[in-house]
Structures are given as structure tokens and as C-alpha cells.
Amino acid sequence: MARIAYGHPEGKASDFLDYWLERQGWGLVSATYPGDHPVFVSPKPDLRLDEWAFALAGLVTETVGESGERPIIACGWSMGGKLVFALARALRLRGHALECFVSLCATPPFPRIGGGSPSTENLLSNGLWNLSAGKRDGSTRDERWLEELLAIAGLEGRSVIEPEAFRDHYRTNVPPGLWGPELDPLFQGEQSQDLSCAVRAAGVFSGDDYPICAAIVPVDARDYRHALADEVVWGGITIESLLHNLLPKVAPSQLSTHDWVRLRACVVDAPRRLSRHLPGGHFFFVGARGARTTVAYLVELRDEVQRLEAFFGALDCSRKPC
């Protein structure tokens, strides 16, 4: 449930991002996948990634208006990272620009290339992704999530989300199509996708839809995949975005030697400058300490993005009258 950003009725507001975003003067739009939680009349198991992106772009437009003047920053948590290209495209078609995407332990929108062992993932009878089924390192997601909440309670010296509250207010199974295309079937018994059509529909390799990406990265071994990879993975998408969308405007081969050296240093260093690290695992932004620091880092990262864009703007001006 999108409540992970703003909390549950019995929770403490300062344990969640929304409280600290409001203090910063930032607004929040968050939406929950139409799964099997009781808040929904019925699930929508056939929901596709592009449909969800256009729905979110509609919600954003309702909130910020049609003018396209207010800055929009997308934060993706966990499988929310799969949405980033589709969301950038959907916003662009509505006349909005995505200022940047910030990964919060987000999975990038690329097909897996590992292959190998059979998937432990399966679907429920209602067609939704059974999130309880998948195992990693011998633990189910539910077990790992409850371990995370226990670790957060240890850091805060009190419980932030009780297991019962997590079950009642946060836990839901989700439409499998929101995971996006895969090279091999992800779910047991699933038919192979028409990969060419799936990848094209998801826009996985369309540089037009690559936003500048930042990452707030957990450092604990409990979430080692994100702790080890997020800075590089999301930084790589940023480099591709710069190569595709900004570098052609400044024509690097026509720059002076001085400007070329500055440009290369700026681009090569971008993934490091657009990353921040926090103690914790997959829920590092839950709890007062994590939520407060995450929002502080969001402000810093937005400043970094604006400096990056200003740098490219100044280089473009140096080549022609502004």
C-alpha cells in the first residue's frame, strides 16, 4: 500500500515521509496498486505498466494543473522502479517534464539477464502476484518485511508498524503486469511473452524516456542487492539520459579543451553526486530518523540535479549567444 509514504491511522506521523515533506513545503501524490486489499472493490490483475503510468500521470496533472510549470520529482520504491520510463513518457505526453527520478531501493526497468534457477514466483487464483511465495536466501518476502520492521523498532526504541498493522493497512498482492517484460517467464506455469512486443511497449531501450536518476541507497546487508548495485545502476541510466537528451545540444566535439575536460568530469562524477547512503534495509525511509534524513537527501539531490542541468545550459550558451 502507498501508505508506506504517509502511515496508518494509529501510526506516528513523523515516522513517515509525508510529514517531513510537508515541513519542507513539498507536496505528495502516492497511489496504491489495485490489488486485493479490502479498500478495493475488486482487483485488476490485467493492469499493464503503461496503463498504470497514464493513470498516475492523470493524478499528477489533477494535482499540479495543466500548465506544466510545477516541478515533478518521482520517487520509486522497490518494484516502483519498473515504472520510471513509462511514467516519464506518460507525463511528457501530458505536457509535463519529470525533473528527476529518485530510487528508494527501486528495481530498474530492465529485464533480468541472469536466468538459471526456476522462479519461485506464482499467481493467486484471482490473477494477482502472490508476493508471499517468492523466496530469497531461504526467506519469504513477508518474513523479510517483518524482520525489517523489527530492525526499525530497534533503531527507534519503539515499534513503528506493528505486524498486525502491516497486515491490515499495508500488505497487498499486485497485478503481475506491473513488473514489466522478462526474458524468461517470471511466474510458475507462465507462457513466454512476445519479447519484442513487450520490450517495445515498455520502452526499455528508448532514450527519450530516460530521466535523470538519483538514488538513496541502503547500506545494510539485509538488502544487499540494492546496497551493492543501486548507485551504479541508476547512475548508468542518468549517463544514458545525458548522452541522449543533453549532450547532443552542446556538441562535445566542438567544445574547447577546457570545456571538454569540465564536461567529462561532470558526467563521470554524476552517479556519485546523485547518490546518498543511509543505514537500514528495504524500509530505510520508515521511522522518524530514516524518514527525516531521506527527505533531507531528496532536497540535496534535487539541488544536485539543478546544478547538473545548469552546467549543461551554461555550456550550450558558451557555444552560441543566449
Contacts in CASP RR format, 6 or more apart in sequence:
PFRMAT RR
TARGET T0000
AUTHOR 0000-0000-0000
METHOD contacts of the structure
MODEL  1
MARIAYGHPEGKASDFLDYWLERQGWGLVSATYPGDHPVFVSPKPDLRLD
EWAFALAGLVTETVGESGERPIIACGWSMGGKLVFALARALRLRGHALEC
FVSLCATPPFPRIGGGSPSTENLLSNGLWNLSAGKRDGSTRDERWLEELL
AIAGLEGRSVIEPEAFRDHYRTNVPPGLWGPELDPLFQGEQSQDLSCAVR
AAGVFSGDDYPICAAIVPVDARDYRHALADEVVWGGITIESLLHNLLPKV
APSQLSTHDWVRLRACVVDAPRRLSRHLPGGHFFFVGARGARTTVAYLVE
LRDEVQRLEAFFGALDCSRKPC
1 32 0 8 1.000
1 37 0 8 1.000
1 39 0 8 1.000
1 169 0 8 1.000
1 170 0 8 1.000
1 171 0 8 1.000
1 172 0 8 1.000
2 30 0 8 1.000
2 31 0 8 1.000
2 32 0 8 1.000
3 32 0 8 1.000
3 169 0 8 1.000
3 170 0 8 1.000
4 16 0 8 1.000
4 77 0 8 1.000
4 170 0 8 1.000
4 283 0 8 1.000
4 286 0 8 1.000
5 16 0 8 1.000
5 17 0 8 1.000
5 18 0 8 1.000
5 28 0 8 1.000
5 30 0 8 1.000
6 16 0 8 1.000
6 17 0 8 1.000
6 18 0 8 1.000
6 19 0 8 1.000
6 28 0 8 1.000
6 30 0 8 1.000
7 13 0 8 1.000
7 15 0 8 1.000
7 16 0 8 1.000
7 18 0 8 1.000
7 161 0 8 1.000
7 169 0 8 1.000
8 161 0 8 1.000
8 165 0 8 1.000
8 168 0 8 1.000
8 169 0 8 1.000
8 170 0 8 1.000
9 169 0 8 1.000
10 165 0 8 1.000
11 160 0 8 1.000
11 161 0 8 1.000
11 165 0 8 1.000
12 160 0 8 1.000
12 288 0 8 1.000
13 19 0 8 1.000
14 20 0 8 1.000
14 287 0 8 1.000
14 288 0 8 1.000
14 291 0 8 1.000
14 292 0 8 1.000
15 156 0 8 1.000
15 160 0 8 1.000
15 161 0 8 1.000
15 286 0 8 1.000
15 287 0 8 1.000
15 288 0 8 1.000
15 291 0 8 1.000
16 286 0 8 1.000
16 287 0 8 1.000
16 291 0 8 1.000
17 28 0 8 1.000
17 285 0 8 1.000
17 291 0 8 1.000
17 294 0 8 1.000
17 295 0 8 1.000
18 28 0 8 1.000
19 291 0 8 1.000
20 291 0 8 1.000
20 292 0 8 1.000
20 294 0 8 1.000
20 295 0 8 1.000
20 296 0 8 1.000
21 27 0 8 1.000
21 28 0 8 1.000
21 295 0 8 1.000
21 298 0 8 1.000
22 28 0 8 1.000
23 295 0 8 1.000
24 295 0 8 1.000
24 299 0 8 1.000
26 295 0 8 1.000
26 298 0 8 1.000
29 56 0 8 1.000
29 59 0 8 1.000
29 60 0 8 1.000
29 63 0 8 1.000
31 55 0 8 1.000
31 56 0 8 1.000
31 59 0 8 1.000
32 39 0 8 1.000
32 172 0 8 1.000
33 47 0 8 1.000
33 52 0 8 1.000
33 172 0 8 1.000
33 174 0 8 1.000
33 175 0 8 1.000
33 178 0 8 1.000
34 40 0 8 1.000
34 43 0 8 1.000
34 44 0 8 1.000
34 47 0 8 1.000
34 175 0 8 1.000
35 43 0 8 1.000
35 44 0 8 1.000
35 45 0 8 1.000
35 128 0 8 1.000
35 172 0 8 1.000
35 173 0 8 1.000
35 174 0 8 1.000
35 175 0 8 1.000
36 43 0 8 1.000
36 124 0 8 1.000
36 126 0 8 1.000
36 128 0 8 1.000
36 172 0 8 1.000
36 173 0 8 1.000
37 171 0 8 1.000
37 172 0 8 1.000
43 126 0 8 1.000
43 127 0 8 1.000
43 128 0 8 1.000
43 173 0 8 1.000
43 175 0 8 1.000
44 175 0 8 1.000
45 123 0 8 1.000
45 126 0 8 1.000
45 127 0 8 1.000
45 128 0 8 1.000
45 175 0 8 1.000
45 176 0 8 1.000
46 175 0 8 1.000
46 177 0 8 1.000
47 175 0 8 1.000
47 177 0 8 1.000
47 178 0 8 1.000
48 177 0 8 1.000
48 178 0 8 1.000
48 201 0 8 1.000
49 82 0 8 1.000
49 83 0 8 1.000
49 86 0 8 1.000
49 177 0 8 1.000
49 178 0 8 1.000
49 179 0 8 1.000
49 180 0 8 1.000
49 201 0 8 1.000
49 202 0 8 1.000
50 86 0 8 1.000
50 90 0 8 1.000
50 201 0 8 1.000
50 202 0 8 1.000
52 83 0 8 1.000
52 86 0 8 1.000
52 175 0 8 1.000
52 178 0 8 1.000
53 83 0 8 1.000
53 86 0 8 1.000
53 87 0 8 1.000
53 89 0 8 1.000
53 90 0 8 1.000
54 90 0 8 1.000
56 83 0 8 1.000
56 87 0 8 1.000
56 90 0 8 1.000
57 87 0 8 1.000
57 90 0 8 1.000
57 91 0 8 1.000
57 93 0 8 1.000
57 94 0 8 1.000
57 96 0 8 1.000
58 90 0 8 1.000
58 94 0 8 1.000
60 72 0 8 1.000
60 91 0 8 1.000
60 94 0 8 1.000
60 96 0 8 1.000
61 94 0 8 1.000
61 96 0 8 1.000
64 70 0 8 1.000
64 72 0 8 1.000
64 96 0 8 1.000
66 94 0 8 1.000
66 95 0 8 1.000
68 95 0 8 1.000
68 96 0 8 1.000
68 97 0 8 1.000
71 99 0 8 1.000
71 302 0 8 1.000
72 91 0 8 1.000
72 96 0 8 1.000
72 97 0 8 1.000
72 98 0 8 1.000
72 99 0 8 1.000
73 98 0 8 1.000
73 99 0 8 1.000
73 100 0 8 1.000
73 101 0 8 1.000
73 102 0 8 1.000
73 298 0 8 1.000
73 302 0 8 1.000
74 84 0 8 1.000
74 87 0 8 1.000
74 98 0 8 1.000
74 100 0 8 1.000
74 101 0 8 1.000
74 102 0 8 1.000
74 211 0 8 1.000
75 101 0 8 1.000
75 102 0 8 1.000
75 103 0 8 1.000
75 104 0 8 1.000
75 298 0 8 1.000
76 83 0 8 1.000
76 84 0 8 1.000
76 101 0 8 1.000
76 102 0 8 1.000
76 103 0 8 1.000
76 104 0 8 1.000
76 106 0 8 1.000
77 104 0 8 1.000
77 105 0 8 1.000
77 106 0 8 1.000
77 285 0 8 1.000
78 104 0 8 1.000
78 105 0 8 1.000
78 106 0 8 1.000
78 107 0 8 1.000
78 282 0 8 1.000
79 106 0 8 1.000
79 107 0 8 1.000
79 174 0 8 1.000
79 178 0 8 1.000
79 179 0 8 1.000
80 106 0 8 1.000
80 107 0 8 1.000
80 178 0 8 1.000
81 101 0 8 1.000
81 103 0 8 1.000
81 106 0 8 1.000
81 107 0 8 1.000
81 108 0 8 1.000
81 109 0 8 1.000
82 107 0 8 1.000
82 108 0 8 1.000
82 109 0 8 1.000
82 178 0 8 1.000
82 179 0 8 1.000
82 180 0 8 1.000
83 109 0 8 1.000
83 178 0 8 1.000
84 101 0 8 1.000
84 106 0 8 1.000
84 108 0 8 1.000
84 109 0 8 1.000
84 211 0 8 1.000
84 213 0 8 1.000
85 109 0 8 1.000
85 202 0 8 1.000
85 203 0 8 1.000
85 204 0 8 1.000
85 206 0 8 1.000
85 209 0 8 1.000
85 210 0 8 1.000
86 109 0 8 1.000
86 202 0 8 1.000
86 203 0 8 1.000
86 209 0 8 1.000
87 98 0 8 1.000
87 101 0 8 1.000
88 98 0 8 1.000
88 101 0 8 1.000
88 209 0 8 1.000
88 210 0 8 1.000
88 211 0 8 1.000
89 203 0 8 1.000
89 206 0 8 1.000
89 208 0 8 1.000
89 209 0 8 1.000
91 97 0 8 1.000
91 98 0 8 1.000
92 98 0 8 1.000
92 208 0 8 1.000
92 209 0 8 1.000
98 211 0 8 1.000
99 211 0 8 1.000
99 212 0 8 1.000
99 302 0 8 1.000
99 305 0 8 1.000
100 211 0 8 1.000
100 212 0 8 1.000
100 213 0 8 1.000
100 214 0 8 1.000
100 301 0 8 1.000
100 302 0 8 1.000
100 305 0 8 1.000
101 211 0 8 1.000
101 212 0 8 1.000
101 213 0 8 1.000
101 214 0 8 1.000
101 234 0 8 1.000
102 213 0 8 1.000
102 214 0 8 1.000
102 215 0 8 1.000
102 216 0 8 1.000
102 298 0 8 1.000
102 301 0 8 1.000
103 213 0 8 1.000
103 214 0 8 1.000
103 215 0 8 1.000
103 216 0 8 1.000
103 217 0 8 1.000
103 230 0 8 1.000
103 234 0 8 1.000
104 216 0 8 1.000
104 284 0 8 1.000
104 285 0 8 1.000
104 294 0 8 1.000
105 217 0 8 1.000
105 218 0 8 1.000
105 223 0 8 1.000
105 226 0 8 1.000
105 230 0 8 1.000
105 281 0 8 1.000
105 282 0 8 1.000
105 284 0 8 1.000
106 215 0 8 1.000
106 226 0 8 1.000
106 230 0 8 1.000
106 234 0 8 1.000
108 233 0 8 1.000
108 234 0 8 1.000
108 237 0 8 1.000
109 180 0 8 1.000
109 202 0 8 1.000
109 204 0 8 1.000
110 204 0 8 1.000
111 180 0 8 1.000
111 181 0 8 1.000
111 182 0 8 1.000
111 183 0 8 1.000
111 195 0 8 1.000
111 199 0 8 1.000
111 204 0 8 1.000
112 182 0 8 1.000
112 183 0 8 1.000
112 184 0 8 1.000
113 183 0 8 1.000
115 183 0 8 1.000
115 184 0 8 1.000
118 188 0 8 1.000
119 184 0 8 1.000
119 185 0 8 1.000
119 186 0 8 1.000
119 187 0 8 1.000
119 188 0 8 1.000
120 133 0 8 1.000
120 134 0 8 1.000
120 135 0 8 1.000
120 188 0 8 1.000
121 129 0 8 1.000
121 130 0 8 1.000
121 133 0 8 1.000
121 134 0 8 1.000
121 186 0 8 1.000
121 187 0 8 1.000
121 188 0 8 1.000
122 130 0 8 1.000
122 133 0 8 1.000
122 187 0 8 1.000
122 188 0 8 1.000
122 189 0 8 1.000
123 129 0 8 1.000
123 130 0 8 1.000
123 176 0 8 1.000
123 187 0 8 1.000
123 190 0 8 1.000
124 130 0 8 1.000
124 173 0 8 1.000
127 176 0 8 1.000
128 173 0 8 1.000
128 174 0 8 1.000
128 175 0 8 1.000
128 176 0 8 1.000
129 173 0 8 1.000
129 174 0 8 1.000
129 175 0 8 1.000
129 176 0 8 1.000
129 179 0 8 1.000
129 187 0 8 1.000
130 173 0 8 1.000
131 141 0 8 1.000
131 142 0 8 1.000
131 173 0 8 1.000
131 174 0 8 1.000
132 140 0 8 1.000
132 141 0 8 1.000
132 142 0 8 1.000
132 173 0 8 1.000
133 140 0 8 1.000
134 140 0 8 1.000
134 141 0 8 1.000
136 144 0 8 1.000
139 147 0 8 1.000
142 171 0 8 1.000
144 222 0 8 1.000
144 282 0 8 1.000
145 166 0 8 1.000
145 282 0 8 1.000
145 283 0 8 1.000
146 163 0 8 1.000
146 166 0 8 1.000
147 222 0 8 1.000
148 222 0 8 1.000
148 281 0 8 1.000
148 282 0 8 1.000
148 283 0 8 1.000
149 159 0 8 1.000
149 160 0 8 1.000
149 161 0 8 1.000
149 163 0 8 1.000
149 166 0 8 1.000
149 283 0 8 1.000
149 286 0 8 1.000
151 220 0 8 1.000
151 222 0 8 1.000
151 280 0 8 1.000
151 281 0 8 1.000
152 160 0 8 1.000
152 161 0 8 1.000
152 283 0 8 1.000
152 286 0 8 1.000
152 287 0 8 1.000
153 159 0 8 1.000
153 160 0 8 1.000
155 279 0 8 1.000
155 280 0 8 1.000
155 287 0 8 1.000
155 289 0 8 1.000
156 287 0 8 1.000
156 288 0 8 1.000
156 289 0 8 1.000
160 286 0 8 1.000
160 287 0 8 1.000
161 170 0 8 1.000
161 286 0 8 1.000
176 186 0 8 1.000
176 187 0 8 1.000
179 186 0 8 1.000
180 198 0 8 1.000
180 202 0 8 1.000
181 193 0 8 1.000
181 195 0 8 1.000
181 198 0 8 1.000
181 199 0 8 1.000
181 201 0 8 1.000
181 202 0 8 1.000
181 204 0 8 1.000
182 193 0 8 1.000
183 195 0 8 1.000
184 192 0 8 1.000
185 191 0 8 1.000
185 192 0 8 1.000
185 193 0 8 1.000
199 205 0 8 1.000
203 209 0 8 1.000
207 240 0 8 1.000
207 241 0 8 1.000
207 244 0 8 1.000
207 245 0 8 1.000
208 244 0 8 1.000
208 245 0 8 1.000
210 237 0 8 1.000
210 238 0 8 1.000
210 240 0 8 1.000
210 241 0 8 1.000
210 244 0 8 1.000
210 245 0 8 1.000
211 237 0 8 1.000
211 241 0 8 1.000
212 238 0 8 1.000
212 241 0 8 1.000
212 242 0 8 1.000
212 274 0 8 1.000
212 305 0 8 1.000
212 308 0 8 1.000
212 309 0 8 1.000
213 234 0 8 1.000
213 235 0 8 1.000
213 236 0 8 1.000
213 237 0 8 1.000
213 238 0 8 1.000
213 241 0 8 1.000
213 274 0 8 1.000
214 234 0 8 1.000
214 238 0 8 1.000
214 274 0 8 1.000
214 275 0 8 1.000
214 276 0 8 1.000
214 301 0 8 1.000
214 304 0 8 1.000
214 305 0 8 1.000
215 230 0 8 1.000
215 231 0 8 1.000
215 233 0 8 1.000
215 234 0 8 1.000
215 235 0 8 1.000
215 274 0 8 1.000
215 275 0 8 1.000
215 276 0 8 1.000
216 275 0 8 1.000
216 276 0 8 1.000
216 277 0 8 1.000
216 278 0 8 1.000
216 284 0 8 1.000
216 285 0 8 1.000
216 294 0 8 1.000
216 297 0 8 1.000
216 298 0 8 1.000
216 301 0 8 1.000
217 226 0 8 1.000
217 227 0 8 1.000
217 230 0 8 1.000
217 231 0 8 1.000
217 275 0 8 1.000
217 276 0 8 1.000
217 277 0 8 1.000
217 278 0 8 1.000
218 226 0 8 1.000
218 227 0 8 1.000
218 277 0 8 1.000
218 278 0 8 1.000
218 279 0 8 1.000
218 280 0 8 1.000
218 281 0 8 1.000
218 282 0 8 1.000
218 284 0 8 1.000
219 227 0 8 1.000
219 277 0 8 1.000
219 278 0 8 1.000
219 279 0 8 1.000
219 280 0 8 1.000
219 281 0 8 1.000
220 227 0 8 1.000
220 279 0 8 1.000
220 280 0 8 1.000
220 281 0 8 1.000
220 284 0 8 1.000
221 227 0 8 1.000
222 280 0 8 1.000
222 281 0 8 1.000
222 282 0 8 1.000
223 280 0 8 1.000
223 281 0 8 1.000
223 282 0 8 1.000
223 284 0 8 1.000
226 281 0 8 1.000
226 282 0 8 1.000
227 281 0 8 1.000
230 275 0 8 1.000
231 271 0 8 1.000
231 272 0 8 1.000
231 275 0 8 1.000
232 271 0 8 1.000
234 271 0 8 1.000
234 274 0 8 1.000
234 275 0 8 1.000
235 270 0 8 1.000
235 271 0 8 1.000
235 274 0 8 1.000
235 275 0 8 1.000
236 271 0 8 1.000
238 270 0 8 1.000
238 271 0 8 1.000
238 274 0 8 1.000
239 267 0 8 1.000
239 270 0 8 1.000
239 271 0 8 1.000
242 267 0 8 1.000
242 270 0 8 1.000
242 312 0 8 1.000
246 309 0 8 1.000
246 312 0 8 1.000
247 267 0 8 1.000
247 312 0 8 1.000
249 312 0 8 1.000
249 313 0 8 1.000
249 316 0 8 1.000
250 263 0 8 1.000
250 312 0 8 1.000
250 313 0 8 1.000
250 315 0 8 1.000
250 316 0 8 1.000
250 319 0 8 1.000
251 319 0 8 1.000
252 260 0 8 1.000
252 263 0 8 1.000
254 319 0 8 1.000
255 263 0 8 1.000
255 315 0 8 1.000
255 319 0 8 1.000
259 315 0 8 1.000
259 318 0 8 1.000
262 315 0 8 1.000
263 315 0 8 1.000
266 308 0 8 1.000
266 311 0 8 1.000
270 308 0 8 1.000
273 304 0 8 1.000
273 308 0 8 1.000
274 301 0 8 1.000
274 304 0 8 1.000
274 305 0 8 1.000
274 308 0 8 1.000
276 297 0 8 1.000
276 300 0 8 1.000
276 301 0 8 1.000
278 284 0 8 1.000
278 285 0 8 1.000
278 290 0 8 1.000
278 293 0 8 1.000
278 294 0 8 1.000
278 297 0 8 1.000
284 290 0 8 1.000
284 294 0 8 1.000
285 291 0 8 1.000
285 294 0 8 1.000
316 322 0 8 1.000
END
